[in-house]
Amino acid sequence: MDPELYAGAQSGNWVVMKRFSDYFYFQHTPAKDTVLHVLAQSSDSADVVQVILDRHGRLLMKLNKRGETALHLAARNGHSGVVRALIDYAKSGAGYWFPPCFDRCKWMLRMASKAGNTALHEAVRNNFYDIAKLLVQEDPEFRYPHNYAVETSLYLAVEKGRHNIMVLILESCKTPSYLGPGHKTALHAASIWNLPESMKLILEKLPNLIKNVDKFGWTALHYAAKFDHQEIARLLLSADRSTAYVAAKNDDSKTALHIAVIHGHVVLVQEILSHCPDCWVQITGKSRNILHLAVKHEKREVMEFVLQSSWASELINEKDNEGNTPLHLYVATENLDGNCLVNHPFVDVNSFDNSNSTPLDRIVRDDQLSDRKILIKDELEQAAGTRGYRNVATVKKISRASGPDEVKRVENLSKNYSIVATLIATVTFAAGFTVPGGYNSDGPDKGMAVLGKQADFITFVISDFLAMIAAMGAVLGHIRLVQTKNYRLKLAIVRVTERQISWAVLFMMMAFPSGLCAVLPNLPVTILLCVSIAWFFHDVYINLAIAWLNLEDRECTYTTRFNHSEADDVNLRALGLYKRWYQDLTEAED
C-alpha cells in the first residue's frame, strides 16, 4: 500500500485518501488489509467509511489474510461509528449486486474469520458493550456459534465476567449457543468463576444446562464442589437436586460430593447432604466411599464429620476394589491424625485386603520404619490390631528387599553394566570392519575380505556379531530399567543384563583366538593362546560361581503377594523370568 494512502487511512483523512480513490480496491498491506481495514482498525471516522463504500462497495466484505472483514477490525478496536456505518451500508442495498435471496447485512454479521471468530466474538472479548448491542440487535435469530477454539460469544462473556454483555445476549438472542472448550457450557463457566448473578440468569433462560457434562463428565456442581463455591452449589441444588447424583463417567465415576470430600470442603459436603441426604452411599469407579477419599487425601475435618454421622458404621469397614478399608489407606498417609478412625467403636482393625494383609501387616513388612510408621503401628496395637500371618514365607533365594537403598543399588549396578556393554558393543562393531587379513585391493573379489572363505575367519565374524548383539541387548535392558518403577522388574532386568554381558565377553574370547588362527601360520603358538584363554575363562567363572552360591545361601522373609501391574508381568514373561518367580514361590519353606 502506498505510504501516503496508508497514513491517510490511519488518520481518517479523506483529503489525502481521495488522490488514490481510483485504486482503493488494488491497494493492500502485506497482511492483505485494504484501505477500509486500515481505517476501521485505526480510526472511528464513519463519514469516511461511507464515502469509501460509495465508491468501492466491494470492499465491504473484502477479507485480509486472517479472513477478517473491516467489521471484525472495527468491533475489535471499539469503533462503534464505523460498525454503525458498515451495518447501514449493508442494509441499504446500494453498491455492488448481491443475491436477493440473502440478507447482505446478516451475511456480513455472520461471517467468521479463519479462526472462526465473528464480529461479536471480537466485541465480547474486548468488552465493547455498545458494539455487541448493535450486532445482536441486528441479528437476534442467529445462534452465534463457537469458533475453532470452541468458544461461543456467550461463554466468553461469562468467562471474562462481562455480565452486561451476557445479559444482552441471553435476553436478545432467541437461541444462543453456549458451548466452551472441553465441552463446557456457560453454566460451567459461571460455576468456575463464582458468578452467582450470571448463574441465576443462565438457569432461568437455559435450565437444561444444569445436567450438561464436560469431557471429564463434570457438571457445574462438580466445579462448585472443587472450588468451594457454596452459593453456586446452593443455587444449583435448589434448581435441581438430582444433579448431586450425576457421576463423572470419565473421572472414576466421582459425584460432586466426592469432589468436595477430596478437596476437604466440609461445609459444602454438609450443603450437598442437606439437599440429598442419601447420596453418601454412592461410590467411585474404584468402589471407594467418601470415608475412603477423606482418609486417602488426608482431609481430617471431613473424616471427623463422616465418623460422627449416624451412617458411619456403613462406611468404616467397606472395601474398595483392592480390598482396602479406610484403615488400610490410613496406614499410607503422611500427616493425617487418624486416632478417631483407629478407635472408632465400629472399626475392624484386623480386616484383610485382597492381598491377605491387615493394616498392621502393611507396616511391619517394611525393614525400616519411619517415625510416622512407628506412631501408626503403636496406634493399631493399642486398638488390638494384629498381624494376619496369612502370607508369610521363608525362601532360600536372593533377597527380595525393595527399599530405597536396594532400588538405588540395583540402578547403580545397571548403570555400570550399561557402561561395560557400551564398550563391548563399540569394540565389536569396529572389529567387524577391521577384519583380520584386510581386503582384496583388485581382481573380481575387490573390496571383499581376503580370508573370507577360511573356517577360522567365519568363526571370528560370527562370534564378533553375537558379542555385539548381546552387548546391545544389555544396553536396551538398562534403558527399560530406567523407565520402570517396579522393583522386581528392575531386579529381573539386571539379572538378564549380567547374563548378556557374560555371553558378550564369552563370544569376544571366542572371536579373538579365531582371528589369530586365521592370520597366524604357526600352529603351536595358536594352541598355546587358546589354552591360556581357556584357563583364564575357567578360573574366573569358577570363582564367580562360588561367590554366587554363597550369596544365595542367605535367607530373607517376604510376602508372597507382590503388587505389580499387568504391563510389568508382560515384561517379566518377555524376559523369561516369570516362570522362575513362580517356582520360587512354590518352593517356599515354613
Phi and psi in degrees as a GROMACS rama.xvg file:
@    title "Ramachandran Plot"
@    xaxis  label "Phi"
@    yaxis  label "Psi"
@TYPE xy
-60.0826  133.486  ASP-2
-57.2494  -38.92  PRO-3
-67.3496  -41.6401  GLU-4
-63.9408  -41.7289  LEU-5
-62.7603  -42.9884  TYR-6
-66.154  -38.3829  ALA-7
-66.7312  -38.9355  GLY-8
-66.4262  -38.0529  ALA-9
-63.5694  -37.9018  GLN-10
-92.4336  -7.08754  SER-11
71.3726  29.67  GLY-12
-91.412  101.636  ASN-13
-69.0912  -29.8356  TRP-14
-58.3165  -42.9153  VAL-15
-72.912  -42.4602  VAL-16
-68.3494  -29.4166  MET-17
-59.2773  -32.8928  LYS-18
-65.1252  -20.1348  ARG-19
-111.514  13.2138  PHE-20
-62.3051  -26.888  SER-21
-72.6123  -14.0193  ASP-22
-118.359  15.4363  TYR-23
-54.7253  -42.4143  PHE-24
-66.9146  -23.4787  TYR-25
-102.988  -4.04768  PHE-26
-94.4559  125.065  GLN-27
-155.273  160.154  HIS-28
-84.3506  173.495  THR-29
-58.1486  -24.6477  PRO-30
-87.09  10.0708  ALA-31
66.271  22.3994  LYS-32
-76.0983  130.244  ASP-33
-84.4781  177.677  THR-34
-62.0939  -31.1738  VAL-35
-70.656  -37.8627  LEU-36
-60.8242  -47.4197  HIS-37
-62.4751  -41.9735  VAL-38
-64.9091  -45.1745  LEU-39
-64.3724  -30.1385  ALA-40
-79.2316  -33.9559  GLN-41
-110.192  -17.4399  SER-42
-142.553  153.709  SER-43
-109.092  47.3772  ASP-44
-92.2974  90.0708  SER-45
-65.2943  -37.3557  ALA-46
-63.8569  -40.7568  ASP-47
-66.5812  -37.7671  VAL-48
-59.6307  -43.5152  VAL-49
-62.9489  -41.7345  GLN-50
-64.5694  -43.2958  VAL-51
-62.2282  -44.3658  ILE-52
-69.8216  -31.9766  LEU-53
-62.8322  -31.4552  ASP-54
-91.4997  -36.0115  ARG-55
-136.636  76.3338  HIS-56
-64.1457  -24.8811  GLY-57
-67.1788  -16.4904  ARG-58
-69.8736  -12.4026  LEU-59
-56.2833  -44.6583  LEU-60
-115.292  20.8058  MET-61
-67.5807  135.979  LYS-62
-102.734  145.2  LEU-63
-92.6758  -168.655  ASN-64
-64.6769  -27.3406  LYS-65
-87.9693  5.00255  ARG-66
74.9106  25.4937  GLY-67
-103.904  144.299  GLU-68
-92.3439  175.317  THR-69
-62.377  -29.0132  ALA-70
-63.2536  -40.104  LEU-71
-57.9003  -46.4143  HIS-72
-69.6947  -37.5074  LEU-73
-66.4221  -41.1827  ALA-74
-66.6967  -38.1951  ALA-75
-66.5242  -34.4059  ARG-76
-99.8175  5.18614  ASN-77
74.6992  26.7349  GLY-78
-91.7604  83.6355  HIS-79
-66.2604  -31.9295  SER-80
-63.3523  -43.369  GLY-81
-64.8541  -41.9939  VAL-82
-59.9625  -44.6117  VAL-83
-63.4302  -41.8168  ARG-84
-63.8197  -41.2319  ALA-85
-64.9204  -42.8968  LEU-86
-65.7265  -44.3956  ILE-87
-61.3047  -42.8859  ASP-88
-65.4128  -40.6586  TYR-89
-64.3822  -35.3853  ALA-90
-76.5148  -23.9385  LYS-91
-69.577  -26.9799  SER-92
78.7288  3.2956  GLY-93
-74.7047  169.98  ALA-94
83.1022  -140.629  GLY-95
-70.4833  159.046  TYR-96
-71.4299  138.338  TRP-97
-133.191  139.572  PHE-98
-51.668  126.816  PRO-99
-65.4546  -19.4212  PRO-100
-76.2127  -7.50565  CYS-101
-116.934  147.439  PHE-102
-87.504  111.361  ASP-103
-61.1471  -38.0794  ARG-104
-65.9236  -46.8718  CYS-105
-66.2341  -35.1102  LYS-106
-60.1828  -43.7262  TRP-107
-66.4776  -43.1599  MET-108
-64.2014  -29.3778  LEU-109
-91.9742  -4.61783  ARG-110
-65.4387  134.056  MET-111
-111.936  145.547  ALA-112
-75.3607  -178.462  SER-113
-64.7474  -21.6376  LYS-114
-88.0049  -0.626188  ALA-115
84.9623  9.65775  GLY-116
-86.7371  134.139  ASN-117
-91.736  174.438  THR-118
-62.0685  -30.8888  ALA-119
-67.61  -36.7093  LEU-120
-54.4997  -45.5875  HIS-121
-66.1135  -39.7688  GLU-122
-67.1112  -42.057  ALA-123
-66.5578  -46.0909  VAL-124
-60.6466  -33.8574  ARG-125
-102.889  9.05621  ASN-126
60.7039  49.5174  ASN-127
-106.932  92.1152  PHE-128
-63.625  -43.1532  TYR-129
-60.8577  -41.0963  ASP-130
-69.5316  -41.3473  ILE-131
-59.8222  -38.9569  ALA-132
-65.1138  -42.9881  LYS-133
-57.8357  -46.1138  LEU-134
-67.8834  -46.7338  LEU-135
-67.4635  -41.034  VAL-136
-68.1875  -26.0142  GLN-137
-77.3789  -23.4844  GLU-138
-145.23  68.8116  ASP-139
-72.536  -17.2212  PRO-140
-78.3052  -18.7484  GLU-141
-73.9171  141.703  PHE-142
-79.6376  -16.9228  ARG-143
52.2729  73.7069  TYR-144
-69.5629  174.454  PRO-145
-77.2223  159.519  HIS-146
-86.2861  -169.844  ASN-147
-74.3592  -12.6449  TYR-148
-90.4015  10.4629  ALA-149
57.1195  48.8834  VAL-150
-119.676  116.899  GLU-151
-88.5258  163.537  THR-152
-62.4675  -38.2328  SER-153
-66.0214  -43.3095  LEU-154
-62.3977  -43.5436  TYR-155
-61.8514  -40.4487  LEU-156
-61.4735  -40.0201  ALA-157
-72.8286  -47.5394  VAL-158
-61.1524  -38.7118  GLU-159
-89.8833  4.13323  LYS-160
74.099  24.3088  GLY-161
-86.4914  74.5258  ARG-162
-62.1491  -41.1655  HIS-163
-65.667  -36.5063  ASN-164
-71.488  -37.0102  ILE-165
-61.1816  -43.8529  MET-166
-61.4114  -42.0652  VAL-167
-58.815  -47.3594  LEU-168
-66.4828  -44.5255  ILE-169
-67.304  -34.5327  LEU-170
-89.0103  -19.8031  GLU-171
-100.081  -39.1727  SER-172
-82.5412  138.903  CYS-173
-74.2424  -45.1382  LYS-174
-137.43  70.986  THR-175
-69.1794  145.27  PRO-176
-77.4008  147.161  SER-177
-130.125  6.67153  TYR-178
-73.8732  155.266  LEU-179
-138.198  -179.117  GLY-180
-58.9321  147.498  PRO-181
67.1151  27.8937  GLY-182
65.4903  15.8433  HIS-183
-72.8309  164.24  LYS-184
-120.487  175.333  THR-185
-61.7811  -28.53  ALA-186
-68.503  -39.1807  LEU-187
-58.5711  -44.9443  HIS-188
-61.9615  -42.0046  ALA-189
-63.451  -34.6208  ALA-190
-72.173  -43.7093  SER-191
-62.63  -43.0238  ILE-192
-95.3254  9.75525  TRP-193
55.2755  62.4878  ASN-194
-117.23  83.6069  LEU-195
-60.1883  -42.5073  PRO-196
-64.4311  -42.6198  GLU-197
-63.8988  -40.4554  SER-198
-58.7939  -43.6019  MET-199
-60.6571  -44.923  LYS-200
-69.1424  -39.1453  LEU-201
-65.0618  -42.1224  ILE-202
-64.1274  -30.7705  LEU-203
-74.6286  -43.337  GLU-204
-86.2658  -34.6186  LYS-205
-130.788  68.437  LEU-206
-66.1957  -22.7362  PRO-207
-70.6876  -11.4076  ASN-208
-73.6787  -11.6398  LEU-209
-63.5499  -27.7179  ILE-210
-107.059  5.99426  LYS-211
-67.4252  138.758  ASN-212
-115.52  153.815  VAL-213
-90.3465  -167.124  ASP-214
-68.0492  -17.4812  LYS-215
-90.0436  -6.24181  PHE-216
86.3562  13.2669  GLY-217
-88.644  137.315  TRP-218
-90.5  177.516  THR-219
-62.556  -30.9901  ALA-220
-67.2001  -34.1477  LEU-221
-57.6283  -43.6738  HIS-222
-70.4676  -36.4236  TYR-223
-62.4936  -37.7269  ALA-224
-68.865  -37.2822  ALA-225
-66.5679  -44.0637  LYS-226
-96.0915  5.57082  PHE-227
60.0881  41.9382  ASP-228
-89.7102  90.2166  HIS-229
-69.9596  -40.1202  GLN-230
-66.4619  -39.3668  GLU-231
-61.1994  -45.6159  ILE-232
-61.3565  -39.6846  ALA-233
-64.7264  -39.8786  ARG-234
-64.2366  -44.1071  LEU-235
-67.1467  -42.6496  LEU-236
-68.5058  -34.4192  LEU-237
-68.9241  -34.05  SER-238
-72.7609  -40.4892  ALA-239
-162.313  99.2489  ASP-240
-68.9118  -17.9116  ARG-241
-66.7794  -14.7454  SER-242
-64.9965  -19.8842  THR-243
-68.6527  -19.313  ALA-244
-93.5265  -2.86251  TYR-245
-72.7247  121.792  VAL-246
-98.779  136.325  ALA-247
-75.0766  106.209  ALA-248
-64.0356  -30.3942  LYS-249
-99.3619  13.319  ASN-250
-141.84  58.4983  ASP-251
59.6457  27.6265  ASP-252
56.7715  36.7516  SER-253
-80.1529  139.158  LYS-254
-93.9983  175.326  THR-255
-62.09  -33.533  ALA-256
-63.673  -42.3481  LEU-257
-59.7548  -42.6398  HIS-258
-64.0934  -42.5998  ILE-259
-62.7992  -38.8188  ALA-260
-65.7736  -46.1547  VAL-261
-57.9017  -35.7439  ILE-262
-95.5692  3.24463  HIS-263
73.8393  26.401  GLY-264
-91.7403  83.6868  HIS-265
-66.6219  -34.2929  VAL-266
-66.3252  -40.1642  VAL-267
-70.4552  -32.8727  LEU-268
-59.2982  -45.2803  VAL-269
-64.8269  -37.026  GLN-270
-63.4743  -45.5922  GLU-271
-64.2048  -43.667  ILE-272
-67.6857  -27.1822  LEU-273
-69.5112  -30.1402  SER-274
-87.8028  -33.8395  HIS-275
-131.893  80.0237  CYS-276
-65.6021  -13.2278  PRO-277
-104.181  5.35895  ASP-278
-76.4991  -6.42871  CYS-279
-67.6882  -17.594  TRP-280
-75.2135  -17.6077  VAL-281
-70.3599  142.413  GLN-282
-120.456  163.879  ILE-283
-81.6856  -179.584  THR-284
-64.7901  -20.8134  GLY-285
-94.3259  13.6149  LYS-286
63.9918  33.0688  SER-287
-101.093  132.731  ARG-288
-90.2803  -176.32  ASN-289
-68.721  -26.4293  ILE-290
-72.0989  -40.0112  LEU-291
-52.256  -49.4256  HIS-292
-67.5585  -39.5754  LEU-293
-63.3956  -39.2003  ALA-294
-72.9739  -46.6577  VAL-295
-60.2866  -40.4376  LYS-296
-94.1721  8.0706  HIS-297
57.5634  49.7961  GLU-298
-103.518  91.579  LYS-299
-63.4685  -44.9168  ARG-300
-61.2533  -42.3048  GLU-301
-67.0481  -41.1343  VAL-302
-60.7596  -45.2998  MET-303
-64.6511  -38.9396  GLU-304
-61.6135  -44.747  PHE-305
-64.8844  -43.2206  VAL-306
-67.1029  -23.5446  LEU-307
-86.5484  -7.46906  GLN-308
-78.8432  163.242  SER-309
-71.6976  -20.1939  SER-310
-103.095  15.552  TRP-311
-61.732  -33.1717  ALA-312
-64.142  -23.1393  SER-313
-78.7474  -17.2341  GLU-314
-107.199  -28.58  LEU-315
-66.2463  -28.645  ILE-316
-113.291  11.6813  ASN-317
-72.0823  142.382  GLU-318
-107.292  147.358  LYS-319
-88.8131  -168.28  ASP-320
-63.1469  -22.9336  ASN-321
-98.291  7.10689  GLU-322
82.6363  9.23583  GLY-323
-79.9421  128.779  ASN-324
-87.9687  169.469  THR-325
-55.7807  -30.4219  PRO-326
-69.1736  -36.7239  LEU-327
-60.6611  -39.9417  HIS-328
-71.276  -30.5011  LEU-329
-61.795  -34.3074  TYR-330
-58.8505  -31.099  VAL-331
-90.9647  0.869317  ALA-332
-75.6163  162.404  THR-333
-105.619  -34.8716  GLU-334
-134.303  -4.31971  ASN-335
-70.9701  134.036  LEU-336
-88.4766  102.411  ASP-337
-105.011  24.9991  GLY-338
-60.0725  -38.0737  ASN-339
-69.299  -25.5598  CYS-340
-77.3551  -47.0619  LEU-341
-63.4036  -35.1909  VAL-342
-101.92  14.1988  ASN-343
-66.4446  140.142  HIS-344
-62.8617  -21.3888  PRO-345
-102.198  -0.331017  PHE-346
-77.1671  140.839  VAL-347
-101.101  100.554  ASP-348
-73.7854  -10.6885  VAL-349
-117.006  28.965  ASN-350
-72.4613  150.628  SER-351
-104.076  141.283  PHE-352
-90.4409  -172.03  ASP-353
-68.7051  -12.9309  ASN-354
-97.3757  11.7134  SER-355
60.0974  39.397  ASN-356
-119.008  136.339  SER-357
-84.73  169.044  THR-358
-56.5159  -37.2944  PRO-359
-69.2925  -33.6611  LEU-360
-58.3305  -37.6098  ASP-361
-60.3296  -29.7752  ARG-362
-87.6016  -49.7035  ILE-363
-72.28  -12.8195  VAL-364
-69.2785  -18.1522  ARG-365
-80.3325  136.717  ASP-366
-70.2789  -36.9769  ASP-367
-121.965  125.113  GLN-368
-102.527  132.736  LEU-369
-75.4259  169.06  SER-370
-59.1061  -37.6142  ASP-371
-62.8481  -45.3781  ARG-372
-64.3546  -38.657  LYS-373
-63.4744  -40.2244  ILE-374
-62.7156  -46.519  LEU-375
-66.3062  -38.0544  ILE-376
-60.1537  -44.1808  LYS-377
-63.8719  -40.6936  ASP-378
-61.1813  -44.5504  GLU-379
-66.1575  -42.2714  LEU-380
-66.4127  -37.2584  GLU-381
-67.594  -25.2327  GLN-382
-93.2065  18.9886  ALA-383
71.8854  26.2224  ALA-384
-76.5942  138.318  GLY-385
-131.638  169.565  THR-386
-80.2936  154.999  ARG-387
-87.2233  -31.8989  GLY-388
53.4863  36.2166  TYR-389
-93.985  -18.2759  ARG-390
-142.951  36.8876  ASN-391
-101.427  133.252  VAL-392
-141.742  149.496  ALA-393
-109.058  122.965  THR-394
-125.515  133.479  VAL-395
-83.6923  69.3149  LYS-396
-136.437  177.554  LYS-397
-59.3669  146.93  ILE-398
-54.9721  135.967  SER-399
-98.7854  6.96324  ARG-400
-56.3652  138.232  ALA-401
-133.14  36.0687  SER-402
-72.3363  174.971  GLY-403
-57.2812  -38.9985  PRO-404
-66.5312  -40.418  ASP-405
-68.1047  -40.1217  GLU-406
-62.0939  -42.0535  VAL-407
-63.5674  -39.232  LYS-408
-63.2768  -42.9764  ARG-409
-64.3747  -40.9594  VAL-410
-65.4133  -40.5939  GLU-411
-65.5022  -38.7949  ASN-412
-62.656  -42.8444  LEU-413
-64.401  -37.2275  SER-414
-62.6681  -42.6549  LYS-415
-65.5343  -41.6965  ASN-416
-61.0819  -39.359  TYR-417
-64.8091  -33.4393  SER-418
-66.128  -44.4335  ILE-419
-62.4919  -44.6716  VAL-420
-63.2178  -38.9744  ALA-421
-63.342  -41.6752  THR-422
-62.8679  -43.5954  LEU-423
-62.7693  -44.7653  ILE-424
-62.2457  -39.2779  ALA-425
-65.1811  -45.5477  THR-426
-65.4096  -46.1237  VAL-427
-68.5674  -33.2282  THR-428
-65.1145  -43.5859  PHE-429
-66.2516  -38.0677  ALA-430
-64.5119  -27.4739  ALA-431
-66.3596  -20.5234  GLY-432
-112.172  -6.29654  PHE-433
-114.945  66.9269  THR-434
-72.6012  152.549  VAL-435
-60.9546  138.644  PRO-436
88.837  -16.5474  GLY-437
76.7381  -161.592  GLY-438
-121.204  154.654  TYR-439
-68.0999  133.367  ASN-440
-96.3414  -12.4583  SER-441
-154.161  -179.892  ASP-442
85.3713  -176.917  GLY-443
-67.0986  -23.5169  PRO-444
-99.5287  27.8905  ASP-445
-57.9876  129.978  LYS-446
89.996  -9.95816  GLY-447
-91.2903  158.514  MET-448
-65.5526  138.545  ALA-449
-64.6726  -40.2907  VAL-450
-97.4118  22.8623  LEU-451
-58.6708  -23.5415  GLY-452
-99.8918  -1.63271  LYS-453
-82.6383  143.055  GLN-454
-62.7283  -39.0706  ALA-455
-63.2257  -39.1576  ASP-456
-67.3675  -41.3022  PHE-457
-62.6922  -39.8689  ILE-458
-62.2959  -40.3762  THR-459
-59.8546  -47.0224  PHE-460
-63.9183  -44.8976  VAL-461
-65.3434  -43.0532  ILE-462
-64.5894  -41.9309  SER-463
-62.8306  -41.6297  ASP-464
-63.7832  -46.2334  PHE-465
-65.349  -35.9717  LEU-466
-63.1874  -42.4325  ALA-467
-65.4984  -41.2312  MET-468
-63.892  -44.2877  ILE-469
-62.2783  -41.0708  ALA-470
-66.3419  -41.5351  ALA-471
-64.6829  -35.923  MET-472
-61.6984  -38.5321  GLY-473
-65.2449  -38.5394  ALA-474
-64.6254  -44.2873  VAL-475
-64.4152  -35.5318  LEU-476
-61.7315  -39.5829  GLY-477
-63.4706  -39.0875  HIS-478
-62.0273  -41.804  ILE-479
-67.5012  -35.9658  ARG-480
-63.5727  -39.5213  LEU-481
-64.3082  -30.1207  VAL-482
-80.7905  -28.0817  GLN-483
-93.064  154.385  THR-484
-109.491  -2.92025  LYS-485
-80.9901  121.737  ASN-486
-64.0077  -43.1981  TYR-487
-62.7806  -37.1104  ARG-488
-68.4274  -38.8944  LEU-489
-59.2011  -46.3981  LYS-490
-62.9372  -40.9421  LEU-491
-64.2672  -40.1937  ALA-492
-64.9183  -40.2259  ILE-493
-62.4503  -40.2159  VAL-494
-62.2261  -45.0328  ARG-495
-65.2243  -38.8293  VAL-496
-61.1333  -40.2228  THR-497
-56.9561  -45.4688  GLU-498
-68.0159  -38.2798  ARG-499
-64.6378  -41.2991  GLN-500
-67.0596  -38.9243  ILE-501
-60.4578  -44.1959  SER-502
-65.4942  -37.7725  TRP-503
-63.1444  -42.4587  ALA-504
-65.0869  -41.1425  VAL-505
-60.1515  -44.9299  LEU-506
-67.5765  -34.4908  PHE-507
-63.7684  -39.56  MET-508
-67.4317  -28.3235  MET-509
-75.9838  -36.6755  MET-510
-68.7095  -36.4693  ALA-511
-63.1478  -53.7073  PHE-512
-65.9122  -30.0148  PRO-513
-63.994  -42.3836  SER-514
-65.4616  -38.5274  GLY-515
-65.6635  -42.2751  LEU-516
-60.5205  -32.5479  CYS-517
-71.8992  -27.815  ALA-518
-110.482  -13.825  VAL-519
-98.4508  126.509  LEU-520
-82.8119  -18.1904  PRO-521
-82.4928  106.26  ASN-522
-64.5959  -43.4673  LEU-523
-58.9022  -39.9681  PRO-524
-63.0871  -41.0227  VAL-525
-62.9925  -42.3452  THR-526
-64.1354  -42.5918  ILE-527
-60.2179  -41.9852  LEU-528
-63.1938  -45.2202  LEU-529
-62.9506  -41.7039  CYS-530
-65.0436  -41.0265  VAL-531
-61.8369  -45.0377  SER-532
-65.2615  -40.9189  ILE-533
-63.8141  -41.5213  ALA-534
-62.9062  -42.7429  TRP-535
-62.6136  -45.0069  PHE-536
-60.1263  -43.5496  PHE-537
-64.5323  -45.253  HIS-538
-64.2502  -46.9719  ASP-539
-64.5676  -46.4953  VAL-540
-73.3467  -30.2954  TYR-541
-64.9887  -44.0049  ILE-542
-63.0904  -40.9941  ASN-543
-64.9595  -38.8543  LEU-544
-64.4578  -40.9106  ALA-545
-63.0216  -43.7529  ILE-546
-62.3267  -39.1033  ALA-547
-66.9903  -40.4276  TRP-548
-64.7815  -37.9933  LEU-549
-64.1556  -36.5334  ASN-550
-65.8966  -39.3337  LEU-551
-74.3755  -11.1461  GLU-552
-73.6726  -12.8722  ASP-553
-73.3797  141.514  ARG-554
-104.18  148.694  GLU-555
-145.593  132.482  CYS-556
-89.0092  132.612  THR-557
-154.543  159.95  TYR-558
-81.6906  146.488  THR-559
-85.8865  -1.04468  THR-560
-109.984  121.313  ARG-561
-114.316  138.788  PHE-562
-89.8035  94.5235  ASN-563
-127.982  153.227  HIS-564
-80.162  161.575  SER-565
-60.603  -35.1237  GLU-566
-63.1916  -38.5979  ALA-567
-71.0261  -33.9792  ASP-568
-58.7077  -42.7024  ASP-569
-60.8643  -41.9883  VAL-570
-64.8431  -38.3364  ASN-571
-64.7477  -40.7136  LEU-572
-63.5446  -40.9731  ARG-573
-62.4441  -30.8991  ALA-574
-82.606  -6.64281  LEU-575
77.9718  20.8499  GLY-576
-112.199  -6.13469  LEU-577
-63.2781  -39.6994  TYR-578
-62.9316  -42.1873  LYS-579
-62.6377  -43.2418  ARG-580
-58.2886  -44.2865  TRP-581
-63.7087  -42.4929  TYR-582
-64.4328  -37.7086  GLN-583
-57.7747  -40.3815  ASP-584
-70.7958  -39.6816  LEU-585
-72.1299  -18.8892  THR-586
-90.3079  7.54435  GLU-587
-58.7764  137.619  ALA-588
-111  148.957  GLU-589
